[in-house]
Amino acid sequence: MTKPDVTRPDHIELDALRFIGAGLSRPECVLAHASGLLIAPDWTDPGGVSLIAPNGRVTRVLATRPDADIDLPLRPNGIALEPGGTILLTHLGPVRGGVYRLHPDGGCTVVTDRIGDAPMPPTNFVAMGAEGRLWITVSTRMVPRARDYRPDAATGFIAVCEKGETRIAADGLGYTNECLLSADGKRLYVNETFGRRMTVFAVDGARLVCPRLHARFGPGDFPDGMAEAADGTLYVTSLVSNRLLRVRPDGRVERLLEDADPAHLAQVERAFCEGRMGRPHLDGIQAKRLGSISNIAFGGPDLTTAYLGALLSDAIAAVDMPVAGRALPHWQAELGPLANALEAA
């Protein structure tokens, strides 16, 4: 097995972190918009999103008028902003999942919640691709999900939803987490959290082909979210260890930030390697400032601010970066009624 190449050319001090917003409920995934608005999933019953204005004011959009086919509460994990202010939510329910569309007035409709004749398992993330395609990740088919916190995890998959039909595009993955399309749409990167690797696929229309290893991660690394800098470098967040990692185009991994107690992290690492890792290991982290960072989004006036979503925080961490991020398709999307959150601030 190829060992990960981990170096530490830069270091971000914990004191450099600042926080925006308060009282958030599991802001696992954060989206940054050119207006300065941040959007994060919100597990406040019945589920929806939080809108965080630049001054920190929080406005909630919760599912108040659900489709008859939707069982509340929703447990949004990954989110995607559509033009006009509708938001796609992936539902990380205890048994069932799916992708839903949340409207600014709280109305909620099903986008897809089945693959063929089978219900979609708890769903992790959604990315919008060309021609209206959605790329959807399911981390595991196991219930509860903690049964797959294992080095040999291999029940995750990526699905593609196109013209109302959803099918599996890549299977047998090691706890599939966030995915990211390249700027030209020709490649799809995906983090396999407990496989401890980043895999890249070639995108052929609605097919994923030619998978290859892009990066391998080492002890204490549990890769979850990712974002791309303007120069093509990828930045990855690690659960539990609160690490921010930089992945060079050649696959080299560089550690920029860490907020973890070494002894506790070593206990988690042993449990993982021995196949004993469970929810207490994921939820009982010991850190000074960060709450198991799970996502990164570039934003700010010049796209040089990194915003960090987290499983166990009630605010969004922000830090200045040495490079600018790539503007994603939603960066200047029309916000529609969501812009009211900025005016109210």
Summary of the structure (lengths in Angstrom):
residues: 345
radius of gyration: 18.4
end to end distance: 52.4
largest distance: 54.2
contacts: 1233
relative contact order: 0.17
helix: 10%
strand: 42%
